[in-house]
Amino acid sequence: MTTETLAKTPLHALHLELGARMVPFAGYDMPVQYPLGVMKEHLHTRDAAGLFDVSHMGQILLRGSDAAAALETLVPVDILDLPVGLQRYALFTDENGGILDDLMVANLGNDTLYLVVNAACKDQDLAHLRQHIGARCEIEALFEARALLALQGPKAVEVLKRLAPEVGAMTFMQVGVIRLLGVDCFVSRSGYTGEDGFEISVPAEHAETLARSLLAEPEVEAIGLGARDSLRLEAGLCLYGHDMSTSTTPIEASLLWAMSKPRRADGVRAGGFPGAARIFAQQQEGVASKRVGLLPQERVPVREGADIVDADGAVIGRVSSGGFGPTLAAPVAMGYLQSSHVALDSEVWAMVRGKRVAMKVAKTPFVPQRYYRG
């Protein structure tokens, strides 16, 4: 795609003004870094507060008394009992149990669910929803209507409290309509960095004013996609299309925790979502390969796509995400390994430019999560 054909978020002009280096990402012209640089942006988010433009993500509203029950037919997650003012992480699965996308689902009350889906999947997700549950609830895409900002880091709450003191009482995964600078926003205490923070859905025409107000606060720096990726990798969080896809099931992707207990094989509303039979069978019988955390034992970044081999040189897996972890000052990675090699501290090797790099299977997150649970 040429720059002319790339979509632009409502903050595009602001990114250019701030000196961002722009790159194509999911069909958008997006900031990968600012003059501060990826390393300092990453560490600033861990120490203070970073502002991310994530307006390329897809925002969708489902309305109607049947919306929650309808959505449950597409995800292995408890939506019926999702309390007003809370959100959950969810997965769209296909008939083979593969992952079509991961998303956030929030209950805004008044029979309204608010969904945030991945940028690269948003058009197909919208079509998927309309095809399967369009007759049961009203579906409204907010793709152009709203921007999405993520304010992340230990000082995010201090910053946002200056605009709306009530956000200080929110805990991890709480969501509500909060007035910021006179504008109603959907605000959730969540994010994809492993840090405390907030995601703020704001009408597109008010996004730049809000962003400038937040950036004016001394704790806040603009942060690009580069640091967003290294932060989520240190937090052990999956990136769709890399660490999970239609060729991986929730069990293979080590996402059993994202399947609500009422929807599991022994739950009160077991199954009823695409691919349930295969997923339940895998849960019982195990899987051939699984996603694990990997710590390279040398200071060599191991990138996505690298083969993983055993002591005899036989290929036993593949790296799905990898890079340098600035907080750890060391490389980190995630990947899929044959189940016989997934025990913690197992020794494996990645092939990097024809050379073997020693790695150990490790627990994720690599950096402790600091979500605020009250």
N, C-alpha and C positions, 0 to 999 in steps of 0.2 A: 504494500500500500504506500502511496505517496503521502507526504504530509498534508496535501490538500484534501485527500479523501478520508483522512483519519477524523473520527469524531473528537469533539473537544468538550471538556467539562466546563461548568460555569466559572471555574477558577483559572481557566487557561491563561488569560491575560495576566493574572496575578503571578502565576508561575514564571512567565517570561520576565516580568518586572523584577522578580526575586533572583533572577539569574539561573534558573533551573536548566539542567541538561535534559532535554526532552527525548523520549524514545517511543516507538509504537508499542502498545500493549493492549491486547484484547480489542483491537480496532480503534483505540483511542491514542491521542498524543498525550503522553503522561510524563511527569517529572521523575526521573530515576534518581537524581540527586541535585542538591543545591551547592553553592560555593563552599559550604562547610565540609562537604565530602561524606561519603557513606559511613566511614568509621566513626567520625565525630557525631554524625546524626544519630547513629545507633546508640552510642554511649550517652548522648544527651537525653534520649528517650528513657533510658534506664535510670538516669540520675534526676531528671527534672520533668519536662513535658514536651512532647512532639506533636505537631499537627500534620495529619495526613489527609490528602484529598483522595477519597475512595468513591467519588461520585460516579465512576464507571460501573460500579456494582449495580445490580438490578433491584429496584424496590417495587413491591407488588402488594396491593391490598386485596384481601378476600372478605366479602361481607355476606351476612345472612345467617339465620339460625342453624343452618345445616353445614356451615363452612368448616367447623372443626371436625365433624364426623366425615365430611367429604375429603378433607386433607389427610385424615388418617388412612384412607385407602391407598395413599401414595408414599407414605413414610412409615418406618418402623418405630414411631415415636408417639408418646401419649400426648395428644393434642386436646382431647375431650376434657381432661382434668387439668389443663394448663391454666393456672390462676390468672385472673386479670392483673396486669401490671408485671408479668414475668415473661421471659423468653427462653426458648430452648434451642439447642443445636439439633439439626435434623439432616436426614439424607433422603434424596429421591433415589429409589432403587428401580431396576428394570426386571423383566420377567426371569432373567437368569441370576438375579441377586446382585448384579453389577451396580456400581454407584454412578448415577446420572449426574449428580451434583450434590454439594453440601450447602446448607443454608441455615439461616436463623429464622425462627418463627416466634413472633411476639403476640400476646393477647392484649389488645388495646381496649377491650371492653366494648359494649354495645354491639356484640356479635361481629366484631372486626378483628381480623388477624393481619399482621404486618409481616411480610417476608422480605428478607434480603438474600439475594442469590448471586452467584459469581458472574462477573462481567462477560466472560467468554461463553457462558451457558444461558444467559438471560433470555434470549429470544426463543431457544428451544425449550427452556423451562416454562415460559409463558404459554407456548403452544401445547406443551404437555399438560399443564393445568387446565387450559381451555378444552382440550380434547377429552380429558377424563372426568373433570368435575365442573365444567362450565355450565352444565344444566342444573347444578345443585347450589351454586352460589354466584354472587357477582364478583368478577375479577377485574381489577383496575391496575394497569401498569402505570408506574410513576416515573418511568425512565427519564423523561425530559423534564418533568414537573419539579423534581426535588434533587438537591445535591446531598452528598453524604460526607461528613467530616469525622475523622477519628482523632480525638485528643487523648493521647496515651502517655503514661508515666506516673511516677509517685506523686508529682505535684499537680497532676491534672485536676484533681478535686478542688484544690485551693484556687486554681484559676477559674474553674467553671462556677464555683460558689460566689465569686464576685458578680457574676451575671444573674445567678439564680441560686440563692442560699439553700433551697430545698434539695438540691442534688447531693448535698453532704449526707443526707439521711438514706440515700439509695444504697443498696448492696448489689453485689455481683449478679448480673442477669436480670435486675429489675429494670423496668421500662415504663415510661409515661410521657404524656404531653406536657412539655415544659416551655414556658415563655422566655425566650432569649431575645433581648433588644427589641421587645414589643412584638415578636413573631412566634407563633406556636410551632414548636419543633417536636419530633419524636426523639426522645433521648433515652438511651439504654446505657447501663453501667457495664460495659463489655468492650471487647476488642480482640485483636489477633496478634498481640505482641507478648502475651504472658504477664504484662503489667496491669495495674489498676488503670482505669480510664473510661472514656465515654465514646459512644458513637452517636452522632447528631445528624438527624435527617431534617433538612431545612429547605423551604421553598427556594427554587433555583435563583429567583431574582434577588433573594436576600443573602445568598451564600457568601458573596465577596465581602459584604459589610461585616458579617459574623467572623469570617476568617481573618480579616484585617484587625478586628477587635481582639481576637484571641492572640494573634501574632504580636500585638502591641504589648502584651503582658511579658514581663522580664523573664519568666520561666520558660517561655514557649519559643521553639524554633520550628521552621517548616522542614518536614522530613519526606524524602522521596521513596520510590519503590525499592531501591537497593537496600536501604536499612529496614524497610518493612519486611523484606524477605529474610534478611539475616536475623531479625528479631523473632519472627515466627518459627524459623528453623531452630534457634536456641530453645524456644518454648516447646519444641517437639510437635508443632501443629502441622497438619497436612495441607498441602497446596493441591487444589483440584487440577487434574490433568498431568500431575507429576507423581504425587504420593498415593493417589487413588484415581480410579477411572471406571469405565464400564467393564474393564477386564479384571477388576478387583471387587470382592465383596466386602461388606463391613467386617466380617471375621478375619479375612486375609489382611485387611488394612488395620487390624488391631483397634477397631472402633466398636467393639461390643458394648462399651460404656455408653455409646450414643444411642443404643437401642433400649428404649424404656422397658422396665420390668413388666408392666401390664401387656406389652406387645410381644414379649418373648414366648417361646414354645410353651412354658408353664404358666403364662400370665392370664389374667382375667379376660383380656381381649387379644388372645394370641393370634398372630398372623394377620391376614386380611390386607397385606401390602404386597406389591410385586416381588416375586422371587423368594417369598417367605419359606417355601418348602426346601429350597436349596440352602438357604442361610441356616435354617434350623438343623438340617442334616450335617452341615459343616460344624455347627456348634457341638453336635453330639460326637461326630467322628473325627474331627480335626481337619486341618488343611495341609496341602503340600508345601505351601510357602506363606510367610508372614512378614509384615512390616516391623522393623526393629530400629532402634537407635544405634548409631555406629560412631565410635571415636577413633579417628586415625591416630596412630601412635607416633607418627612423624609430623613435622610441620609442613605437610604437603596437602593443599586443598584437594579433596576428592569430589569430582563433579558428577552431576546427574548423568546416567547412562553408562558409567564405568562398571565393568564386570567385577563380580566378587568371586574369589576362588578359595578352595580349601588348601590344606598343606600339600596336597598332591598336584595342585594346579587345575583341578576340575572346577568348572564354573558352577557355582551353587546359588548365585543370585545377582542382583543388579542394584546399583545406587539410584534412588529416586529423587533425592534432594541432597545437595552438599555445598559446602562453602566454608568461609572463615567465620568463626564465632568471636566477635570483638570482645564480648563480656568475658569469655573464657580465655581470650588471647590464644586460641587454638582452633584447628579445623574441626567441624562437626558434619555429620551426614545422617541420612535415614535411607533405608533400602529394604528390598524384599530378599529374604533368605529361605532356603529349604528349611523346613521345620526341625530337622535334625541338628541344625546349627544355631538355633535362636536362643539358647540358654545364655543368661547374663555372663559376661566376661569370656564368652567363646572367642577364640582367635580365628580371624579370617583375614583375607588380603584383598585389596582392591587393585585392579590393573590400571595404572596411570602411565600413559605413553610407553607402554611395553614393560614397565617396571612394577614389581609387587610392593604395595604399601601396606604395612601391618595395620590391622584395625581390631578393635574389641567391640563386641556387642554390649550396648550400654542402655541404662534406663533413660527414658525421657520423662519430663523435660530435662534438658541439659542444664538449664538455669531455672531455679525454683520460681514457680508462678507466684505472683503477688496480688491476686484478685482480692478485692475487699469484700469480705463476707460478713462484716459487722461484729 
